[in-house]
């Protein structure tokens, strides 16, 4: 599948595991570092449309813990989350794998196995 795109941060352990799994499985994919390469509002909105804020927002991140209560509310509100996620890309649960119009958040080897079988 040449339209597989993996979004994440290079030094994130979960992203490293996903990249290694894809490489070992011989899956053709592109990697996009959301911190250094950035994201567009349209991309983030597309992910939110395909999933939801509860899935996309990483509430276990250090960034989340540093937010004010009003910012946390903003991050979980579908109408206001895009701007906050663009300003704080490390709030996005990683990795995000896109396959055509499909959006998959997080990494579990079993899930990837079903996607690529």
C-alpha positions as CSV (number, residue, x, y, z in Angstrom):
1,X,0.0,0.0,0.0
2,X,1.8,3.1,-1.1
3,X,-0.8,5.5,0.4
4,X,0.2,4.6,4.0
5,X,1.3,7.6,5.9
6,X,2.6,7.4,9.5
7,X,2.4,10.6,11.5
8,X,4.3,11.0,14.8
9,X,7.4,12.2,16.5
10,X,10.8,10.6,15.7
11,X,11.8,10.0,19.4
12,X,8.4,8.6,20.5
13,X,8.8,5.0,21.6
14,X,5.4,4.0,20.3
15,X,6.1,5.6,16.9
16,X,9.4,3.7,16.8
17,X,7.6,0.5,17.4
18,X,5.1,1.2,14.6
19,X,7.8,2.2,12.1
20,X,9.7,-1.0,13.0
21,X,6.6,-3.1,12.5
22,X,5.8,-1.6,9.2
23,X,9.4,-1.9,7.9
24,X,9.6,-5.6,9.1
25,X,6.3,-6.3,7.4
26,X,7.6,-4.9,4.2
27,X,4.9,-2.2,4.1
28,X,5.6,0.8,1.9
29,X,4.9,3.9,4.0
30,X,5.9,7.5,4.4
31,X,6.8,9.0,7.8
32,X,5.8,12.6,8.7
33,X,7.2,14.1,11.9
34,X,4.4,16.3,13.2
35,X,6.8,18.3,15.3
36,X,9.4,19.2,12.7
37,X,7.3,18.9,9.5
38,X,4.2,20.5,11.0
39,X,0.5,19.8,10.2
40,X,-2.2,21.7,8.5
41,X,-5.5,22.6,10.0
42,X,-7.2,20.6,7.2
43,X,-5.2,17.5,8.2
44,X,-6.1,17.8,11.9
45,X,-9.7,18.4,11.1
46,X,-9.7,15.4,8.8
47,X,-8.5,13.2,11.6
48,X,-11.1,14.7,14.0
49,X,-13.8,14.0,11.4
50,X,-12.6,10.4,11.1
51,X,-12.2,9.7,14.8
52,X,-13.0,12.1,17.7
53,X,-11.3,14.2,20.3
54,X,-11.3,11.4,22.9
55,X,-9.4,9.2,20.5
56,X,-7.0,11.8,19.1
57,X,-6.1,13.8,22.2
58,X,-3.4,12.2,24.3
59,X,-4.5,12.8,27.9
60,X,-1.5,11.0,29.3
61,X,1.0,13.4,27.7
62,X,3.2,15.8,29.6
63,X,1.7,18.5,27.4
64,X,-1.9,17.6,28.5
65,X,-0.8,17.8,32.2
66,X,0.5,21.3,31.6
67,X,-2.7,22.7,30.1
68,X,-5.1,24.9,32.0
69,X,-8.6,23.5,32.6
70,X,-10.0,25.8,29.9
71,X,-7.4,24.6,27.4
72,X,-8.3,21.0,28.3
73,X,-11.9,21.8,27.6
74,X,-10.9,23.4,24.3
75,X,-8.9,20.3,23.4
76,X,-11.8,18.0,23.9
77,X,-14.3,20.2,22.1
78,X,-14.5,19.2,18.4
79,X,-15.2,22.8,17.4
80,X,-12.0,24.2,19.1
81,X,-9.6,21.3,19.2
82,X,-7.9,21.9,15.9
83,X,-6.3,25.1,16.9
84,X,-5.0,23.8,20.1
85,X,-3.7,20.6,18.5
86,X,-1.9,22.6,15.9
87,X,-0.3,24.8,18.6
88,X,0.6,21.7,20.6
89,X,1.2,18.8,18.3
90,X,2.5,16.6,21.1
91,X,-1.1,16.6,22.4
92,X,-1.9,14.2,19.5
93,X,-1.9,10.6,20.4
94,X,0.7,8.8,18.4
95,X,1.2,7.4,15.9
96,X,-1.6,8.4,13.5
97,X,-1.7,6.0,10.5
98,X,-3.6,7.0,7.4
99,X,-4.6,4.5,4.7
100,X,-6.4,6.4,2.0
101,X,-9.4,7.9,3.9
102,X,-9.0,5.7,6.9
103,X,-7.4,7.1,10.1
104,X,-6.0,4.8,12.8
105,X,-4.7,6.3,16.1
106,X,-2.1,4.5,18.3
107,X,-0.2,1.3,17.7
108,X,-1.0,-2.2,18.5
109,X,0.8,-4.9,16.4
110,X,-2.4,-7.0,16.3
111,X,-4.4,-4.1,14.8
112,X,-1.8,-3.4,12.2
113,X,-1.7,-7.1,11.3
114,X,-5.5,-7.0,10.5
115,X,-5.1,-3.8,8.5
116,X,-2.4,-5.1,6.3
117,X,-3.7,-8.7,5.7
